[in-house]
Amino acid sequence: MRAIIPVAGIGSRLKPHTYSTPKVLLNVGGKPILGHILDKLSAENINKATFIIGHLGDMIKEYVLKEYPHIDSSFVEQESMEGLGHAIYTAIPTFDDKEIFIILGDTVFDVDLKDVFKNKVSSLGVKHIADPKRFGVAVMNDGFIKTLIEKPQTHVSNLALVGLYYIANSDILIKSLKQLVKNDVRTKGELQLTDALQIMIDLGEKITTFPVEGWYDCGKPETLLSTNKYLLDLKSVSKHFDNVVINHPVFIADDAQIENSVIGPYTTIDKGCKISECIIKNSIIGSKAVVSKIMLEDSLIGNNSIINGSLHKLNSGDSSELDFY
């Protein structure tokens, strides 16, 4: 089975961080978002993957090849951002298995996929959401999907698609994607994967759903922090520092330097950081950041930032230098 992972998005809701770092490489719970996804795929014995890259794609390629050399990786560039259906269409030349598993690159998930894969029936991950207007939704009939609707403005279903798509027959998906592109079928101005999947259903493909309760969005600062909290609850990592109080759960990289500070709970401190005389909680501090004499909460600090002063909440991009007096 081959995983197809679209990671070409700009990540506009996470600016200024995504000006210089791809969204999927932002640290959450001690490693990049993409790292958590690839760990999960490796645990499911999926060792072939296609990455659909665009914005800062070379950084993604470098990370994957360095950190996951055991994965047989292909990289395809999406030259124009025309929707998720278009992204998957660009990856068709790499479809070398009958079964494929599509997973969006900006979500962390916790679900046992073995039962999904063993049934050999195409199946989409769904979560019951009270107001699913910003998602695609599935309308069911006798255990199978009857209709897929992208971002409905009127209520038709509470089963929101969460970005996990198991396709048992990639040939029919290829046929549907080609038809989508040839006929230029667009919803809200884009070539949507949901429309291609609907073509599959119309061609007679049976598609069902599987529940995904453990689904964690990383698309906005507040959801990135909530996902960080979830991951740290699973695993807290730190070492002893003199004159430092650690309130678990936290992740502190081995080479981080911390003195005269209170860290945590729910704080991730990346590699190469230097922290002194700080109180930091529910925050993510990027690699090689230098932070001193400050109180931070609910904050994201970019890589290579230098922060000095006193305030309570901050969202600074990479290589920022701020002084507060």
N, C-alpha and C positions, 0 to 999 in steps of 0.2 A: 504494500500500500504506500502511496506517495501523499505527503501532506502538501497542500497548496496554501501559502501564507502571504496574503497581501500586506505589504508594509510600505506602500508608496505615499501614504497620506502625509500632508504637511503638518498636521497637528495644531491647527490655528487656535484651538481653545486652550492650548498649553504654552502659547507665547508668553514671555520672551524665550523660554527654555528651548523651544523647538526651532529657533533661528539657527542654532549651532549644534543641536543634538537631535537626531531622529526621535520621534515620540517613543518608539518601541525600545530605545536604548536608555530611556530615563530609568533611574534606579528606584525600585520599590521593594521593600523588605529585604534589601541586601544584594540584589542583582537586577540587571535590566529586565523590563517587562518581557522582552522576547526570550530571555534566559529561562524564565519560569515556564513559558509555553514549550520551549524545546526540551526542558527537563521532563515535562509531562508526556510529550510525544515519545521520548526515548524510553520512558517507563512503560509505554504501550507498545514497544518494539516497532515503532515507526521510524525508520532510519534513512528515509529518502524524503527530501523536501525541496520544493520550489519556492523561492522568495521573489515576490513581485515588487521591485524596488523603484524608487523615483527620487524624491527629495533626500539629499545626503545619503544616497544609496551605497556609496563606497564605504561609508562607516559601518553600515549594516553588514556588508559583505565581509569586511575585515573582522568584525566581531564574530560572526558565525564560523568562518574558517579557522580562526584562532581558538575559540572556546569550544567548538563542537566539531572537531575534525572527523569524528566517527560518522557524522551524518553526510550522506551523499547529496550534496547541495548543488542546486542550479539557481541561477539568478537571471531574471527577465526584467527588462526595464519597461515600465508603463510610461510611454513618452507623453501622452496626453491624459489628463485626469477626467475621464468620461464615465465614471461610475464603477461599482464593484463588478458588474457583469462584464464590462470592458476589461477590467483588470484580470479576471479569470480567463477571459478569451485570449489575452496575450500569452498566457501560460500554457495553452493547448499543446504546443510542440514538445513540452516536457511530460505530457501524460503518457507514461509508459506502463501503467498498471490499469487493470479493469476497475479496481477500487481506488478512490481518492478521498481524502479527508481535507476539507477546506476549513481553515480557522483564521479568524481575523486577528491581526497582530497586536491589537491594543487592549485585549482582555485577558484576564487571568481566570482560569476555570478549575473547578474541582468536581469531577464526575468520573465514574467508572465506565470506561468506554468499551470494555470487553463484551458486555452483553449487546451493545449497539452493533459492534462489528460482526459478531458471530451469527447474527440473523440473516446477513447478506441481503438486507432490504434497505434501500435508501431511507435515511432518517435525518431529521433536522432537530437541533437542540432548541428547546423552548423554555421560557420561564413565564409563569403567571404574573402579569403586571397589571395593576389597576388602570393605569392610563398609558397605553402603549403607542401613543400618537407618533413618537419619534422612531418607532421600529417598524420592520416588516412584521406582519402577523399571519398566523395560519388559521384557516377555517376548516374544521374537521367534519368528516362524514364516515361513520362506521369504522373508526380507527385509522383512517387514512386522510391525507390532506386533500380537500376539495378545491380550495382556492388560497392563493397567497396574495396578500395586498401590502404594498409598500407604503408605510406611514399613513394609515387611514385617518381621516379627519372626523369620521363618524364611527361609532362603536360597532365593530363586527366580530371581534374576538379579543380575549385577554391573553392569548398565547403569543408572546413576542419572540421573534427569532433573535437568538443571542450570539450568532456568529460562529456556530459549529454545524458543519454540513457534511454528513457521510453520504457519499455517492457510490452505490454498488455497481453501477454500470456507466463508466465514464464515456462510452461511445455515444449514448443518448444525450449526455450533457454536452458533448462536443457538437452534436447535431443541433441542439437547441441554442447553444451560444452562437453558432454560425448563422442560424436563422434570425436570432435577435439582432445581430450586427448587420446582416444583409438587408433586413427590413427596417433597420434603424428604429427599433421599438424603444421608446424612451418614456420614462416616468419621472416627472419633476426634472426634466432636462437631462437625465442620465440613463445610461444603459445599465439596468438593474439586474442583479443576480436573481432576485425574486421573480422577475419576469421570465428569465431563462428557465428557472425551475417550474414555473407555471406551464411553459411550453412542454416540458418533459411530462408533466401530469396530463396535459391535453393529448400528448402522443401515446398515452396509456401506461406510463411508468407509475408504479405504486410507490408513494412516499409517505412515511409515517413520521412520528415525532418521538423524542425522548426528553424527559424532564432534566433541567439543569438548575438546581437550586444554588450550587456553589459557582456563581458567576459574578465577576468583579471587574467593573469598568475602570479604565485608566485614562479616560479621555479628557478630564477636566481636573483642575487642581484639587477640588474637594473630593472627587472620586479617587484620584491617585492617593490622597492621604488616607481615605477609608480603606482602600485596598492594602496600603502599607500596614495599617492597623490589623487587618485580618491576617496577613502573612506573618507579622511579628507575634501574634497570638499563637500561631502554629510553631514558631521556632524563634527563640530569643538567643542572640549571640553577642557576647562581650567578653572582655578580660578585666582584670583588676587594675585600677589606676589609683595612685596615692592622691589623697585629698579630692577625690571625685566620688559623688554619690550617683549610683546607677539605679534607676527605677525601672525594673523590667516591665514589659518586654521591650527590648531594643535590638538593633543590629549595629555593631561597631566594628569596622574593618580592623584587621590585625595591625596594620601599620599606622592607624590613626593615633594622634597625640592629643591627650586631653589632660588639663590640669585645672584645679580649683573651680570645678563646675558641677552642676546637677544636670544629669542627662536622663531623659525619659519621663514618663513612659511613652511608648509608640514613637520612637525616634530612630531613624536610619542615618548613620554617619559613614560615608563612603571612604574609599581608599585615599590615603595621603592627606586627610584633613588635619588641621591644627585648631584645637578649641581651647580657649582659656577664659576663665572668669565669666562663665555663661550659665544660664538656665534655659534649657531647650527641651520642649516636649511636643509631641504630635507633629513632628517636622521631618523633612528629608534634606540632608546636607550633602551636596554633590561633591565629587572627587576633588581633592587638592584645594578645597575651600579653607580659608583662614577666617575664623570667627572669634571675636573677643569682646568682653565687657558688654554683653547684650542678653536680653531676655527674649526668647523666640517661642511662639506657639502657633500651630496651624500654618507653618511656613515651608516654602520651597526655596532652597538656596542653590544656585547653579554652580557648575564646575568652575574651579579656579577663581571663585569670588573672594573678595576681601571685605569683610563686614566688621565695622567697629561702631559702638555707640549704645543706644538704649531705645528699644521699641518692642512692640508685642506681636506684630504680624508683618510678614514680608514675603514678597514673591519676586525674587531677583534672578535675572538671566545669567548665563555663563559669563565669566570674566568681568563681572561687575566689581566696582570698588566704591563702597559707600562709607561715609563717616558721619556719625551723629554726635552732636555736642549738646 
